[in-house]
Amino acid sequence: MASNRGQSRIQQLLAAEQEAQRLSMLRRMSSGDPGANVKRLEVDTGAKIHHLKTEAGMVSGDVVTLLLKLLRRITLTVCIEESWNQ
């Protein structure tokens, strides 16, 4: 269950990053006062970065746990294969 939750959170992070990139592109293409656009983009980008860092902090434990489980499984598989080959 933890790995599914971790994968779901990673997908959410990727979606948020793509949305931030999309918004950034739209802001660059918009007309009007360039100074106001730049300031608004800086504020929006800062908020998105903060959100991504928060989300990454929430899933980092799940990601580490998932990676450790996979490493243990691979190590066990290699040990079993080596014992069969001897």
N, CA, C and O atoms as CSV, one atom per row, in Angstrom:
chain,resi,resn,atom,element,x,y,z
A,1,MET,N,N,0.820,-1.203,0.000
A,1,MET,CA,C,0.000,0.000,0.000
A,1,MET,C,C,0.860,1.261,0.000
A,1,MET,O,O,0.542,2.244,-0.670
A,2,ALA,N,N,1.961,1.218,0.769
A,2,ALA,CA,C,2.814,2.401,0.850
A,2,ALA,C,C,3.430,2.721,-0.506
A,2,ALA,O,O,3.599,3.887,-0.862
A,3,SER,N,N,3.767,1.665,-1.263
A,3,SER,CA,C,4.371,1.925,-2.572
A,3,SER,C,C,3.356,2.544,-3.530
A,3,SER,O,O,3.710,3.411,-4.329
A,4,ASN,N,N,2.091,2.106,-3.459
A,4,ASN,CA,C,1.051,2.710,-4.303
A,4,ASN,C,C,0.837,4.164,-3.932
A,4,ASN,O,O,0.679,5.022,-4.800
A,5,ARG,N,N,0.833,4.436,-2.630
A,5,ARG,CA,C,0.650,5.812,-2.174
A,5,ARG,C,C,1.830,6.672,-2.618
A,5,ARG,O,O,1.647,7.815,-3.038
A,6,GLY,N,N,3.052,6.117,-2.523
A,6,GLY,CA,C,4.234,6.849,-2.962
A,6,GLY,C,C,4.209,7.131,-4.444
A,6,GLY,O,O,4.556,8.227,-4.883
A,7,GLN,N,N,3.794,6.129,-5.225
A,7,GLN,CA,C,3.713,6.319,-6.672
A,7,GLN,C,C,2.650,7.347,-7.021
A,7,GLN,O,O,2.830,8.142,-7.944
A,8,SER,N,N,1.542,7.336,-6.287
A,8,SER,CA,C,0.474,8.312,-6.521
A,8,SER,C,C,0.973,9.720,-6.234
A,8,SER,O,O,0.679,10.654,-6.980
A,9,ARG,N,N,1.722,9.866,-5.161
A,9,ARG,CA,C,2.253,11.190,-4.809
A,9,ARG,C,C,3.283,11.658,-5.830
A,9,ARG,O,O,3.348,12.842,-6.160
A,10,ILE,N,N,4.087,10.724,-6.326
A,10,ILE,CA,C,5.062,11.093,-7.346
A,10,ILE,C,C,4.337,11.579,-8.593
A,10,ILE,O,O,4.749,12.564,-9.205
A,11,GLN,N,N,3.261,10.898,-8.975
A,11,GLN,CA,C,2.468,11.325,-10.132
A,11,GLN,C,C,1.883,12.718,-9.896
A,11,GLN,O,O,1.821,13.532,-10.818
A,12,GLN,N,N,1.457,12.990,-8.662
A,12,GLN,CA,C,0.919,14.317,-8.338
A,12,GLN,C,C,2.005,15.370,-8.479
A,12,GLN,O,O,1.754,16.464,-8.984
A,13,LEU,N,N,3.214,15.041,-8.033
A,13,LEU,CA,C,4.330,15.983,-8.167
A,13,LEU,C,C,4.622,16.282,-9.631
A,13,LEU,O,O,4.821,17.437,-10.009
A,14,LEU,N,N,4.646,15.249,-10.444
A,14,LEU,CA,C,4.904,15.441,-11.870
A,14,LEU,C,C,3.814,16.284,-12.522
A,14,LEU,O,O,4.098,17.146,-13.353
A,15,ALA,N,N,2.568,16.030,-12.139
A,15,ALA,CA,C,1.460,16.814,-12.693
A,15,ALA,C,C,1.571,18.278,-12.276
A,15,ALA,O,O,1.319,19.174,-13.082
A,16,ALA,N,N,1.947,18.526,-11.023
A,16,ALA,CA,C,2.094,19.898,-10.544
A,16,ALA,C,C,3.233,20.602,-11.273
A,16,ALA,O,O,3.126,21.782,-11.606
A,17,GLU,N,N,4.318,19.882,-11.521
A,17,GLU,CA,C,5.441,20.469,-12.247
A,17,GLU,C,C,5.033,20.829,-13.674
A,17,GLU,O,O,5.379,21.902,-14.168
A,18,GLN,N,N,4.297,19.932,-14.338
A,18,GLN,CA,C,3.837,20.213,-15.693
A,18,GLN,C,C,2.901,21.413,-15.720
A,18,GLN,O,O,2.963,22.233,-16.636
A,19,GLU,N,N,2.037,21.515,-14.719
A,19,GLU,CA,C,1.123,22.663,-14.642
A,19,GLU,C,C,1.900,23.959,-14.447
A,19,GLU,O,O,1.572,24.983,-15.046
A,20,ALA,N,N,2.937,23.910,-13.603
A,20,ALA,CA,C,3.770,25.098,-13.385
A,20,ALA,C,C,4.461,25.515,-14.681
A,20,ALA,O,O,4.537,26.704,-14.990
A,21,GLN,N,N,4.957,24.554,-15.429
A,21,GLN,CA,C,5.601,24.868,-16.706
A,21,GLN,C,C,4.603,25.457,-17.701
A,21,GLN,O,O,4.922,26.389,-18.440
A,22,ARG,N,N,3.397,24.902,-17.710
A,22,ARG,CA,C,2.358,25.409,-18.616
A,22,ARG,C,C,2.003,26.855,-18.264
A,22,ARG,O,O,1.905,27.711,-19.143
A,23,LEU,N,N,1.813,27.112,-16.975
A,23,LEU,CA,C,1.485,28.476,-16.541
A,23,LEU,C,C,2.616,29.442,-16.854
A,23,LEU,O,O,2.376,30.576,-17.268
A,24,SER,N,N,3.832,28.997,-16.657
A,24,SER,CA,C,4.991,29.830,-16.949
A,24,SER,C,C,5.023,30.208,-18.424
A,24,SER,O,O,5.277,31.361,-18.772
A,25,MET,N,N,4.765,29.235,-19.284
A,25,MET,CA,C,4.757,29.495,-20.721
A,25,MET,C,C,3.642,30.479,-21.090
A,25,MET,O,O,3.859,31.399,-21.878
A,26,LEU,N,N,2.460,30.283,-20.523
A,26,LEU,CA,C,1.338,31.189,-20.813
A,26,LEU,C,C,1.646,32.612,-20.360
A,26,LEU,O,O,1.311,33.570,-21.057
A,27,ARG,N,N,2.270,32.754,-19.216
A,27,ARG,CA,C,2.602,34.086,-18.708
A,27,ARG,C,C,3.611,34.781,-19.606
A,27,ARG,O,O,3.524,35.989,-19.829
A,28,ARG,N,N,4.574,34.015,-20.125
A,28,ARG,CA,C,5.572,34.607,-21.014
A,28,ARG,C,C,4.937,35.090,-22.315
A,28,ARG,O,O,5.391,36.068,-22.909
A,29,MET,N,N,3.898,34.408,-22.748
A,29,MET,CA,C,3.259,34.741,-24.022
A,29,MET,C,C,2.255,35.890,-23.875
A,29,MET,O,O,1.862,36.493,-24.874
A,30,SER,N,N,1.837,36.198,-22.647
A,30,SER,CA,C,0.800,37.224,-22.461
A,30,SER,C,C,1.362,38.618,-22.696
A,30,SER,O,O,2.553,38.870,-22.514
A,31,SER,N,N,0.483,39.505,-23.102
A,31,SER,CA,C,0.898,40.891,-23.337
A,31,SER,C,C,0.591,41.731,-22.112
A,31,SER,O,O,0.036,41.233,-21.133
A,32,GLY,N,N,0.947,42.983,-22.166
A,32,GLY,CA,C,0.701,43.886,-21.053
A,32,GLY,C,C,2.007,44.417,-20.502
A,32,GLY,O,O,3.036,44.403,-21.177
A,33,ASP,N,N,1.951,44.881,-19.282
A,33,ASP,CA,C,3.123,45.447,-18.621
A,33,ASP,C,C,4.141,44.339,-18.348
A,33,ASP,O,O,3.874,43.438,-17.553
A,34,PRO,N,N,5.291,44.398,-18.993
A,34,PRO,CA,C,6.284,43.329,-18.800
A,34,PRO,C,C,6.749,43.204,-17.342
A,34,PRO,O,O,6.976,42.098,-16.852
A,35,GLY,N,N,6.886,44.319,-16.667
A,35,GLY,CA,C,7.322,44.284,-15.277
A,35,GLY,C,C,6.316,43.579,-14.375
A,35,GLY,O,O,6.693,42.796,-13.503
A,36,ALA,N,N,5.029,43.864,-14.595
A,36,ALA,CA,C,3.974,43.227,-13.803
A,36,ALA,C,C,3.906,41.737,-14.113
A,36,ALA,O,O,3.711,40.917,-13.217
A,37,ASN,N,N,4.069,41.394,-15.392
A,37,ASN,CA,C,4.057,39.983,-15.769
A,37,ASN,C,C,5.209,39.219,-15.129
A,37,ASN,O,O,5.032,38.106,-14.634
A,38,VAL,N,N,6.383,39.827,-15.144
A,38,VAL,CA,C,7.553,39.183,-14.542
A,38,VAL,C,C,7.336,38.994,-13.046
A,38,VAL,O,O,7.617,37.922,-12.509
A,39,LYS,N,N,6.843,40.019,-12.376
A,39,LYS,CA,C,6.611,39.928,-10.935
A,39,LYS,C,C,5.576,38.842,-10.628
A,39,LYS,O,O,5.773,38.038,-9.717
A,40,ARG,N,N,4.486,38.817,-11.378
A,40,ARG,CA,C,3.444,37.812,-11.164
A,40,ARG,C,C,4.010,36.404,-11.401
A,40,ARG,O,O,3.709,35.471,-10.657
A,41,LEU,N,N,4.828,36.269,-12.442
A,41,LEU,CA,C,5.453,34.987,-12.746
A,41,LEU,C,C,6.383,34.559,-11.614
A,41,LEU,O,O,6.405,33.387,-11.238
A,42,GLU,N,N,7.145,35.496,-11.076
A,42,GLU,CA,C,8.041,35.176,-9.959
A,42,GLU,C,C,7.256,34.690,-8.744
A,42,GLU,O,O,7.647,33.720,-8.094
A,43,VAL,N,N,6.160,35.358,-8.442
A,43,VAL,CA,C,5.327,34.974,-7.298
A,43,VAL,C,C,4.711,33.601,-7.536
A,43,VAL,O,O,4.751,32.741,-6.657
A,44,ASP,N,N,4.146,33.393,-8.712
A,44,ASP,CA,C,3.534,32.100,-9.035
A,44,ASP,C,C,4.560,30.972,-9.006
A,44,ASP,O,O,4.298,29.898,-8.464
A,45,THR,N,N,5.725,31.222,-9.592
A,45,THR,CA,C,6.774,30.215,-9.628
A,45,THR,C,C,7.258,29.888,-8.212
A,45,THR,O,O,7.475,28.723,-7.879
A,46,GLY,N,N,7.423,30.908,-7.396
A,46,GLY,CA,C,7.830,30.679,-6.007
A,46,GLY,C,C,6.823,29.834,-5.250
A,46,GLY,O,O,7.198,28.950,-4.480
A,47,ALA,N,N,5.537,30.108,-5.470
A,47,ALA,CA,C,4.491,29.329,-4.806
A,47,ALA,C,C,4.516,27.884,-5.286
A,47,ALA,O,O,4.383,26.962,-4.481
A,48,LYS,N,N,4.684,27.677,-6.581
A,48,LYS,CA,C,4.738,26.316,-7.121
A,48,LYS,C,C,5.959,25.567,-6.602
A,48,LYS,O,O,5.859,24.388,-6.261
A,49,ILE,N,N,7.108,26.233,-6.537
A,49,ILE,CA,C,8.319,25.598,-6.019
A,49,ILE,C,C,8.119,25.195,-4.569
A,49,ILE,O,O,8.493,24.093,-4.170
A,50,HIS,N,N,7.531,26.083,-3.781
A,50,HIS,CA,C,7.256,25.772,-2.368
A,50,HIS,C,C,6.335,24.561,-2.261
A,50,HIS,O,O,6.560,23.673,-1.439
A,51,HIS,N,N,5.303,24.530,-3.092
A,51,HIS,CA,C,4.362,23.402,-3.082
A,51,HIS,C,C,5.073,22.101,-3.454
A,51,HIS,O,O,4.864,21.074,-2.808
A,52,LEU,N,N,5.910,22.140,-4.489
A,52,LEU,CA,C,6.632,20.946,-4.919
A,52,LEU,C,C,7.590,20.453,-3.833
A,52,LEU,O,O,7.699,19.248,-3.604
A,53,LYS,N,N,8.280,21.372,-3.170
A,53,LYS,CA,C,9.191,20.978,-2.088
A,53,LYS,C,C,8.426,20.338,-0.937
A,53,LYS,O,O,8.882,19.355,-0.353
A,54,THR,N,N,7.270,20.892,-0.616
A,54,THR,CA,C,6.444,20.330,0.451
A,54,THR,C,C,5.990,18.929,0.088
A,54,THR,O,O,6.099,18.009,0.899
A,55,GLU,N,N,5.481,18.760,-1.130
A,55,GLU,CA,C,5.036,17.444,-1.587
A,55,GLU,C,C,6.190,16.456,-1.632
A,55,GLU,O,O,6.031,15.300,-1.240
A,56,ALA,N,N,7.347,16.896,-2.103
A,56,ALA,CA,C,8.511,16.013,-2.169
A,56,ALA,C,C,8.917,15.562,-0.767
A,56,ALA,O,O,9.287,14.404,-0.569
A,57,GLY,N,N,8.849,16.461,0.192
A,57,GLY,CA,C,9.160,16.106,1.566
A,57,GLY,C,C,8.195,15.073,2.126
A,57,GLY,O,O,8.579,14.216,2.921
A,58,MET,N,N,6.951,15.161,1.708
A,58,MET,CA,C,5.942,14.224,2.201
A,58,MET,C,C,6.137,12.827,1.619
A,58,MET,O,O,5.837,11.842,2.293
A,59,VAL,N,N,6.626,12.715,0.394
A,59,VAL,CA,C,6.758,11.401,-0.236
A,59,VAL,C,C,8.166,10.827,-0.146
A,59,VAL,O,O,8.371,9.661,-0.483
A,60,SER,N,N,9.130,11.606,0.293
A,60,SER,CA,C,10.512,11.121,0.271
A,60,SER,C,C,10.684,9.863,1.109
A,60,SER,O,O,11.429,8.966,0.714
A,61,GLY,N,N,10.021,9.773,2.242
A,61,GLY,CA,C,10.107,8.568,3.068
A,61,GLY,C,C,9.551,7.356,2.347
A,61,GLY,O,O,10.136,6.274,2.395
A,62,ASP,N,N,8.418,7.538,1.676
A,62,ASP,CA,C,7.816,6.437,0.916
A,62,ASP,C,C,8.726,5.998,-0.231
A,62,ASP,O,O,8.844,4.806,-0.514
A,63,VAL,N,N,9.359,6.954,-0.881
A,63,VAL,CA,C,10.248,6.622,-1.990
A,63,VAL,C,C,11.452,5.832,-1.484
A,63,VAL,O,O,11.849,4.844,-2.102
A,64,VAL,N,N,12.033,6.259,-0.370
A,64,VAL,CA,C,13.175,5.550,0.206
A,64,VAL,C,C,12.768,4.131,0.603
A,64,VAL,O,O,13.495,3.177,0.329
A,65,THR,N,N,11.608,3.993,1.247
A,65,THR,CA,C,11.125,2.676,1.642
A,65,THR,C,C,10.934,1.778,0.422
A,65,THR,O,O,11.328,0.612,0.441
A,66,LEU,N,N,10.341,2.307,-0.621
A,66,LEU,CA,C,10.129,1.544,-1.847
A,66,LEU,C,C,11.456,1.104,-2.453
A,66,LEU,O,O,11.601,-0.049,-2.861
A,67,LEU,N,N,12.421,2.009,-2.515
A,67,LEU,CA,C,13.723,1.670,-3.080
A,67,LEU,C,C,14.441,0.607,-2.249
A,67,LEU,O,O,15.070,-0.297,-2.800
A,68,LEU,N,N,14.344,0.716,-0.924
A,68,LEU,CA,C,14.969,-0.292,-0.067
A,68,LEU,C,C,14.326,-1.665,-0.257
A,68,LEU,O,O,15.024,-2.678,-0.286
A,69,LYS,N,N,13.006,-1.702,-0.386
A,69,LYS,CA,C,12.322,-2.978,-0.625
A,69,LYS,C,C,12.784,-3.595,-1.947
A,69,LYS,O,O,13.048,-4.795,-2.026
A,70,LEU,N,N,12.877,-2.763,-2.976
A,70,LEU,CA,C,13.329,-3.266,-4.272
A,70,LEU,C,C,14.766,-3.761,-4.202
A,70,LEU,O,O,15.094,-4.786,-4.800
A,71,LEU,N,N,15.620,-3.055,-3.488
A,71,LEU,CA,C,17.014,-3.460,-3.338
A,71,LEU,C,C,17.108,-4.797,-2.607
A,71,LEU,O,O,17.886,-5.668,-2.995
A,72,ARG,N,N,16.312,-4.956,-1.548
A,72,ARG,CA,C,16.313,-6.225,-0.818
A,72,ARG,C,C,15.844,-7.368,-1.719
A,72,ARG,O,O,16.421,-8.455,-1.702
A,73,ARG,N,N,14.801,-7.117,-2.500
A,73,ARG,CA,C,14.269,-8.142,-3.397
A,73,ARG,C,C,15.317,-8.530,-4.447
A,73,ARG,O,O,15.486,-9.712,-4.747
A,74,ILE,N,N,16.005,-7.555,-4.994
A,74,ILE,CA,C,17.039,-7.834,-5.994
A,74,ILE,C,C,18.188,-8.603,-5.360
A,74,ILE,O,O,18.686,-9.567,-5.940
A,75,THR,N,N,18.611,-8.184,-4.176
A,75,THR,CA,C,19.701,-8.855,-3.478
A,75,THR,C,C,19.333,-10.298,-3.185
A,75,THR,O,O,20.146,-11.200,-3.391
A,76,LEU,N,N,18.124,-10.525,-2.708
A,76,LEU,CA,C,17.659,-11.879,-2.420
A,76,LEU,C,C,17.632,-12.723,-3.689
A,76,LEU,O,O,18.040,-13.884,-3.668
A,77,THR,N,N,17.160,-12.156,-4.783
A,77,THR,CA,C,17.109,-12.880,-6.059
A,77,THR,C,C,18.504,-13.262,-6.524
A,77,THR,O,O,18.722,-14.382,-6.986
A,78,VAL,N,N,19.435,-12.353,-6.406
A,78,VAL,CA,C,20.815,-12.628,-6.822
A,78,VAL,C,C,21.411,-13.729,-5.947
A,78,VAL,O,O,22.073,-14.632,-6.458
A,79,CYS,N,N,21.186,-13.662,-4.642
A,79,CYS,CA,C,21.708,-14.687,-3.732
A,79,CYS,C,C,21.126,-16.054,-4.066
A,79,CYS,O,O,21.856,-17.046,-4.077
A,80,ILE,N,N,19.843,-16.125,-4.336
A,80,ILE,CA,C,19.199,-17.391,-4.685
A,80,ILE,C,C,19.766,-17.928,-5.995
A,80,ILE,O,O,20.062,-19.118,-6.102
A,81,GLU,N,N,19.918,-17.063,-6.985
A,81,GLU,CA,C,20.459,-17.496,-8.268
A,81,GLU,C,C,21.890,-17.994,-8.120
A,81,GLU,O,O,22.270,-18.977,-8.755
A,82,GLU,N,N,22.681,-17.335,-7.298
A,82,GLU,CA,C,24.067,-17.764,-7.084
A,82,GLU,C,C,24.115,-19.114,-6.386
A,82,GLU,O,O,24.962,-19.946,-6.713
A,83,SER,N,N,23.221,-19.348,-5.430
A,83,SER,CA,C,23.215,-20.631,-4.727
A,83,SER,C,C,22.766,-21.759,-5.655
A,83,SER,O,O,23.233,-22.888,-5.505
A,84,TRP,N,N,21.879,-21.488,-6.604
A,84,TRP,CA,C,21.438,-22.500,-7.545
A,84,TRP,C,C,22.541,-22.830,-8.551
A,84,TRP,O,O,22.644,-23.962,-9.023
A,85,ASN,N,N,23.355,-21.840,-8.870
A,85,ASN,CA,C,24.414,-22.041,-9.860
A,85,ASN,C,C,25.632,-22.750,-9.287
A,85,ASN,O,O,26.500,-23.179,-10.048
A,86,GLN,N,N,25.719,-22.883,-7.993
A,86,GLN,CA,C,26.904,-23.519,-7.388
A,86,GLN,C,C,26.794,-24.993,-7.357
A,86,GLN,O,O,27.705,-25.671,-6.881
